[in-house]
Amino acid sequence: MRFLVTGGAGFIGSNYVRALLCGAYPGFEDARVTVLDKLTYAGRLENLSAVAGHPDLTFVRGDIADGDLLRRLVPGHDFIVNFAAETHVDRSIGAAADFVGTNVLGTQRLLEAAVKSGIQTFVQISTDEVYGSIDEGSWVETDPLLPNSPYSASKAGADLLCRAYHRTYGLDVRVTRCSNNYGPRQFPEKIIPLFVTNLLDGRGIPLYGDGRNVREWLHVADHCRGIQLVLQKGSPGETYNIGGGVELTNADLARRLLAAHGVGWEMVEYVPDRPGHDLRYSVDTTKIRGLGYRPEVDFDEGLAEVVRWYADNEAWWRPLTSRDARDQIS
């Protein structure tokens, strides 16, 4: 079985590649993996160091929006799992065109190559942010898409293209929409690694608005297990929510991380809220649970693991915090 994993050097994609090549998914131990990654600021070869010498791994540096490259690369693969995306909401507000270029045009070109190459199954990795914001309850997969940021709008556009390529061309496309991910090796512009690395440096942590925004948290390992389950047992043309089931306000998350570092609320620095900031995300996971999905990582244990990992791996994140990530929050 041959996999093309796009964005496979990023945070979530590299977790999936490592798990796939290390035999974490029964029945796929013989998988051969091609990683296609542009290696932008958030894609790092270090994320694949644990499998760098694996005989079944091939790395190609390139862009999913490069149609010529895709025409050469895609043929011969059985599965495409598309993690490649610009993902940070704050960056999308100032550079929306970059997000449209990768998330919409890039996905379309990848879908086109998949159709022409006879790909067996295409799994598109999306986000709960395409639904917008929900005051109470949880989204089901048939709820309307009401994105509120350039990032989420570009991901919604990609989701709709996936639907169109299934309905028009018969391509077996399956879409997953995840809640907020966390885990080791996450780029420190996202809220958990940003707060952790700031606190390790003795710096304050920036909190948007009044901190009431609610996010549902999902460990990256559980997310990747859900993706593989959709690839194996999902249905063509269907969408599956993947959630962790733990909802916290950003203020509550800050309190947990402050406590983990033995410091108090005086380390919180309130910053003006970002434009169009969604108040709450929450996904209904009934559909994927029907395939056998259950999150396995306890949130408190997973969060403690993340704090330890960043404390023990300063050499990984230290070069990244000199960039503009410090004052960005997811």
Secondary structure, DSSP 8 states (H G I E B T S, - for coil): -EEEEETTTSHHHHHHHHHHHTT-STT-TT-EEEEEE---TT--GGGGGGGTT-TTEEEEE--TT-HHHHHHHSTT-SEEEE------HHHHHH-HHHHIIIIIIIHHHHHHHHHHHT-SEEEEEEEGGGG---SSS-B-TTS-----SHHHHHHHHHHHHHHHHHHHH---EEEEEE-EEE-TT--TTSHHHHHHHHHHTT--EEEETTS--EEEEEEHHHHHHHHHHHHHH--TT-EEEE--SEEEEHHHHHHHHHHHTT--GGGEEEE---TT---B--B--HHHHTTT----S-HHHHHHHHHHHHHH-HHHHGGGTTSTTTT---
